[in-house]
Structure formats: structure tokens, C-alpha cells
Amino acid sequence: MRRARRARQSGVALIAVLWLLVILGLLSSALLTSTHFDVLATSNERCRLQASYAAQAGVADATEQLDRWLAVAQVAARGGTPAAGLLPAAAAASEPGLLLEFDRPLGDGRYRVVAVDVNSRINVNLATEQMLTTLLGEAGRPSNDAEALAQAILDWIDGDDLRRARGAEAAEYRRLGLDHLPRNGPMATLEELLHVRGMTPEILYGAADDRWTFGRRRSGIAQWLTVQGSGRINLNTAPPEVLAALPGFTPAVVAVVLDLRQRRWIWSISDVAADPRLGGAPSLEAVARQLIRLTAQGLGTEGVWVRSQGAVSGCPVAADVEALLAFGNAGGVVVASWREGLGAGVH
């Protein structure tokens, strides 16, 4: 009986020792895992900071270049320099309204920058139904679909709950079980358009979501829209699709603008209307007041939207910066808005 009792005691002790070893093993594994994650987190944070500094350096680089350009642009435009010779990146047509596009190394990383004239695009918060319908048609939407989507966009932005004939207000969003209701105010980003009834990523961005694609023209309506600026259009930088959305801009008027700006800077809408090829341009005369309000004069560029991506070799994360650089009344470039986020790094 004593031997049986000793055997049971020995068995209990052995089980206790085994459990202790299991617990110690788990604690050791947890400690190693925690250490690994701490090291990984520290490494990612270091990568994020380096990428952020690179992206900020890209914005600073663009600011310096635009500051130098602004110093001579007014004089050159007054002298009749054509848009193709005055705009920094006029020869590169990878993106409408492109002013700058460059990719430069910085230590172990690099930054890529695209700078676009905000006045080359239509401010969606200030657009008319005709403008939006025209752009949607340019993007390949059938006329009925384009009209319905344009009205839904306007219903999303306006400050009331009165539904346009083919638009959509809060009641319809609830009926359709959609996650977001109309803002009834200006959109903060173009991405918000994805919440509008009938809008899809394909319509907004094209076949692939290329919001942060550098050096390749997009195929959706986002390439012609912005949420920045006064809504005035720079006739020297706006792409044909944006020009065609302006009231009175028939294909003949658009063709004259595209030709005219290759020969000299277009100072105002009067320069276009006076061109003898248009024969008095009755289509422009009928909407003269609208065009004066919708088109920019002088240099025509109030500010530049800059996208800068910073990345470090071997790091899994990158930093993306979006900045609006405004041209001050007294000259010079100032940062009007700034937004930073993370992206995929370079391996």
C-alpha cells in the first residue's frame, strides 16, 4: 500500500513537472513572439518615418520648382509665350493639367511627385448638371445613365432633401439599403463620389483603381474632377474633355482653343471669342456671362495639387502625401492643405 501511495505521489509530481514545462514553454514562446513583434513594429515605424520624410521632401522639391516657375510665368504669359512652352510639363500628357512629374532618389529611398493645375479640372462641388453629364458621357456612359448619375451627384451635394427628377435623396438611399446618406454639403474628397447612388469604381477611376498611379493616364471621370479651387477653368491647361463641358464650347470652339494655346498664352475667354475662325462665335456670345465666371484670366492657375510618394528600399510601407499649394496674391507658393497616409512600399 505504501508503494502504491508513493507511486501515485510520484505520478502527480511528474504531471505537475510536465505542466510546469508546458507553461514555461508557452511563456517563452510568447516572450519570443512579443519580442519579434516589437522588433517588427520598431522597424516598420522607422520605415514609415523615413518614407514620410521622403514624401515631404518631394513636396518641398515641387514647391521650390513651382516658386521659380511662378516668378517668370506672368512675364512670359504677357509676352505671348504659348502654353506648350510655358508649362513645366506640357510635353508629358500622362495626366490632364500636368505641371510637374518627376522621380528622384533620396538616400536609401526615393520620392515620386505629380503636380496638377487645380484649374485644369472641374470642381465637382461647383459643377452644373450639364458639366457632369458631359464628363460622364466622355467617360463612356450612355446619355440616360449620365443624366441620372449627374442628378444624383447634385442631390448628394445640395443642402436640401428635394429629389431631382432622376436623382436620389436620403429616402431612396434608405430604401436601397445603402450604407451612406447624402452629405447635403460639399464633398471633401473625390472618393466620396463612390457613395453616390449609381457610381462605381470603374466609372470614377476606370478599369483599375489607380488613384496613386504615377505616369499613366486614368480612364475614369476622376481625371477631370477636383474638390479644390474656385471652380474656374484654365483654358491653357484644361484637357479637351473639360473644355467640352463648358457652356457654349462646341467641338469647333474646343479645336480653336487647343490650337490657339499652342501658339500663344490664352489670357482670357475674349482671346478665344475674337479668333476669326469662329466667325463671332454665337455659341460663346449666348453664354458670355457664364464663361466669364467659369474661366480663369491671366496666368489662370490659382494653385497646384501635389501628390508625393516616399519609399525606402526594402521597407514594406510607403508614405503618400497630398498637398494643395496655393499661389499667393503677392506671389510665392503656400501650403493650403495637407493630408498624409500609408501605402505599399518598395521591395
N, C-alpha and C positions, 0 to 999 in steps of 0.2 A: 504493500500500500504506500510505503514511503517512497519507493522507487517510482510508482505511478504519479505521486504528487510532485516529485522532483521533475519528472518528465513533462508534466503539464506546465509547471513553472518555467522550465527551460523553453518550452514551445511558445508560451506567452511572451517571454523575454525576446525570443528570436523574432516573433512577429512585430514586437514593438521596435526592435532594431531595424527591421526591414522597412517599416513605415517611416521611421526617422530618416533612413537613407533616401526613401522616395521623396519625402518633404524637402530634405536638403537639396536633392537633385532639382526639384521644381523651383526652389528658391534661387538656386544657382543659375538655372536656365532663364528665369525671369530677370535676374540681375544682368545676365549677358544680353538678353533681348533689349532691356531698358537701356543698357549702355550703347548697344548698336543703334537704337532709335535716337538716342541723344546725339551720338556722333553724326548720324544721318541728318538730323534736324539742324545741327550746327553747320554742317556742310551745305545744306540747302539754303540756309539763311545767308551764309557767306556768298553763295551763288546769286541769290536774289538781290543782295546789296550791290554786288559788282555789276550785275545786269542793269539794275536801276541806275547806277552811276553812268553806265554806258548810254542808256536811253536818254538820260538827262543831258549828257554831252552832245548827243545828236540834236536835241532841241536847241542847245546853245549854239552849235555849229550853224544850224539853219537860221537862227536869229541873227547871227553875225552876217551871214551871206545876204539875207533879206534887207538888213540895215544898210549894207553897202549898195545894194540894188536900188533901194528907195531913194538914196541920196542923188542918184543920177537919172532915175526913171522919169521924173517930172520934166526935167530939162529935155531929155531925149524925146519924150512924147510930144512936147510942144514943138520940137523941131521936125516932126513928121516921121520919126522912125517907125517902121512897120512893126506890128505885133511880133512877127516871127523873129525880128532882130532884137527886140527889147526884152521879151520874156526869157528868163534864165533857162527854161527847159522846153521852149516852144517846139524844138525839133523832135522831142520824145513824146509820142502820142499814147503812152501806156495808160494814161488816165486823164479824163476831161479836166481842164483847168489846171493842169500840172505846172507848177513853178519851179520846183526843185525835186530831184531824185538822186540819191547817192548812197553808197555803201562803203564804210571806211573802218579800218582796223583801229583798235584801241587797246594796247597792252595784249593780254591774253584773249580779249574778246573783240567785239566789233559792234557798230551800230548801223542800222539801215533807216533811211529817212525819206519820206514822201511829203511834199508840201503842196497844198492845193489852194487856189484862189477861192475864197468862200463866195465871191460874187460871180463865179462861173456856174453856180448851181442855184436851183430854186429852193427857197426856204419853205419847207412843207407847211410850216405854221402860218405862212402868209400867202400860200398859193390859192389860186382860184380853181373852180371846178374844171374850167376849160384847160388850164395848165396841166392839172393832174391827169385828166382824161387823155390829153395829147401824149404825155410821157408814158402812160400805161399802154397806149397804142403803139408807141415807138418800141416798147418792150415786147410787143407781140400779142397783147391782149385783144380779143375781139371787142368791137365798139360797145356792145351792150354790157359786157363784163367790165370794161374800163370805166364806163359811166357809173355803174353801180358801186365799184370799189372807190372811185373818186368821191362819191357822195358819202360813203361810209367813213372815209378818212376825214372829211369835213365835219361830219356828225360827231366823230371822236374828239375833234379839237374845239368845236364851238361850245359856247357856255350855256347852252340850253338843252332841253330834252325833246325838242321838236324834231321829229324824224323827217328827213328829206324823202322824196318820192321813192327812191331806190336805195336810200341809206340805211343806217341802223343806229338806234339809241339803246339805252340800258335795258329796256323791256325785252328787246329781241335777243340781246346777249344772254339774259337770264333764261329766256325760252329755249335757246340753243344749248344751254348748259356750258357756256364759255367761262373761262376762269377769270377774265378781266372785264371790267366795265369801262365805258368811255371815260377819258380823263376830264372832258369838258374844259380843256385848257391846253396851252401849248405843249407839244411833245418835247421831252428833254433829250432824247436820243432817237436816231433813225430806227434802232432796234425795236422801239415801242410800236412801230408800224405792224410788227408781227402779231400784235394783239387785236388788230382791226379785223372785223369780220370779212372774210374772203381773201385776206392777204396770206401769202405763203412765202417760205424762204426762197423758193425758186423765182417768184415774181420780184421779191425785194433784192436778192443778191445774185440771182442767176442759178445755173445748174448746180453750182457748189457754193457753199458759204465761204466767200473769200474776203471777208471784211478786213483781214490783216494780210492779204496777199500783196506783195510789192512787185512792181514791174509787169503787171498783167491787167489788161482792161477787163472790167467786170461786164456782166451781161444783164444785170437786173436794173431796176429803176433807182437803186441807191446811188449809182454813179452820177445821177443828175440831181440829187436832192441833198439838202443840208438842214440843220436846225439852227445854224449860226447866221449872223449878219442881218442887215436891214431888209433883205429881200430884193435889193436892186441887182440887176444883171449887168456884168461887164461884157460889152459887145466884143471885146478883144480876146477874151479867154473862154467864153461860153461855147460848149460844143454845139453842133448843128441841132441836136435833139432839143436842147434847152432853148435855142433861138426859135425853133419852130413852135414852141409852146407859148411864145409871146403873142399878144393880140396883134393882128394885122400882119404878122410875119408869114407871108405866103412863101412857097418854095423859091420864087424869084427874088424876094427880099433876102431870104437866107443866103442864097447864092451870091448876091451882091456883097453882103456883109463878109462872107468868107473870103471873097476876092479882095475886097477893099482893105481888110486888115493885113493882107499880105504885102500891100504897097505902102500903107501909112497907118499910124495910130488913129483909131476912131475916137474922136474926142467927145462926141455926143450923138444922140439919135438924129440930130439935124444933119450930121455928116452923111448919114445913110439916106435920109429923105431927099437930100439935094442931089444925089447921084443921078445923072441924066439917063442911065439905063432903066430907071424905074418910072420915068415919064410922069413925075409928080407924085407917084406912089399913093393913089387914092386909098389903098388899104391902110396905109400909115396915117394919113390925114384923118380918117374916121375915128381913130383911137389915139390921137396925138397926146391928149392929156394923160391917158393911162400909161403910155410909153414913157413920157417924161418922168412919171412917178416910179415906173418899174425899171428903168435903165439908169446905170451909173454914168456920171460925167467925169471928165478929167482923166486921171490915172485909172479910175474905175475900180480900184482894189482897196477895200476897207480893211481887209485882214486876210490872214492865211491860216488854214487848218493844217497842222503838222502832226504826222504820225511817226513816231520814232520807236524802233525796237532794238533793245540792247540785249546781247547774249554773250556768254563766256564759254569758250571751248571746253567740252566735257561736262558742262553743267546741265542738269535736267530741266531747269526753269529759265525763263527769259522774262524781261520786263518790257511792257508795252506802255508808251506814253502818248496821250492825245492832248495837244495843246492848241489853243486858239491864240494866235499872235495878231494883235491889232496894230494898225498904223495910226499913230497919234496925230492930232491936228497940227502940232508943232514939229512934226517929223519924228522919226525914230520908231522902233518896234517895242511894244509892251506885251506882256503875257496877260491875256484877258481871262482865260480859263485853263484848267489843268486837270487831267484825270489819268491815273496810273493803274495798271493791272498786271496780271501774270500771264505768261504764255508758255509754249513749249520751247525748250532750249535747243542748243546745237550739240550734237553728239559726235 
